[in-house]
């Protein structure tokens, strides 16, 4: 099965062990030298209805992805989820 990035954006990411819904794909990290996908990024949850910004984004390494289905992506994360604060592009 071949997928485009535009299709990945509409697939929900779910942890296999806990059933925790991480959200939808918002970004990809690519390795320029190897030409492959390194990880998927999902946005953090909004704080106080989005008025106080968002939590840090979830970074899901490609090696942790178990299955890409028609409407969901299953991941198996060992330990804690990797998190990273999104860089502001305004400055």
N, C-alpha and C positions, 0 to 999 in steps of 0.2 A: 504494500500500500504506500502510495506517495502522498505527502501532505505539503501544502504551501503554508507559509507563515500566516497568511490571512485566515486560513482555516484553524491553525493552532490557537489563534487569539480567542476563538469561541469554544475552546475545550477547557473544562474545569479540571484542576489538578487535585487529586485525592491521595492521601497517605494510605498505603495498604494495611499497615498494622493497626492504626488508631481510627481510621475512617475520617480523619480531620480534613476538612475542605480548606485548601490553601488559596483558592481563588482561580482566576483565569490568567493565562499567559499575557504579560504586557511587554516583554522584551526578551531578546536572545543575546547571549554572549558568544561571539565567534572568535576562533583562533585564526588570525590572518595568515600565519605561516603554514599551518596544517590544512586550513580550509574546511574546518569542521565546527560543529556546534559544541561549545564547552558547557553551557548551562542555560536553563530557563529561569526567568525572573517573573515573580508575581508580586503585585503591590501589597504593602502592609495594610492592615485594617484601619479604617478611619477612627480617629479619637473624637469623642463627643460629637457625633454626627458630622464629622469632617471639619468642624470649626477650629479644632486644635491641631490640624494637620493629620498625618498618618504615622503609623508605626513603621519600623524598618521593613524593607522589602525582603521577601524570601528568595534565596538563591538556591536553585536545585541543580546540582551537577548532573550532566547527561548520563553518567555511569549509574546514578540512582534511579533512573527511569526504567520501570519494569515493562510497561505496555502503553502504547498509544492506540486508543480505540477511536471509534467514530465520533464520540461526544465527550470522552474523558481521557485523562492521562493519569496512569497509576504510577506512584513513586514509592520506593522503599528506602526511607531515610534511617540510617543507623545513628542513634544518638540525637543530638540537638539539630534543629534546622539552622542552616547558615543564614544569617541576616546581615543586611547592609543598608546604611542610610543612603537614600537617593541624593546624588549630587545636584545642587541647584544650577540651572543653566542661565540664570538671569545676570550673574556677575562675571 
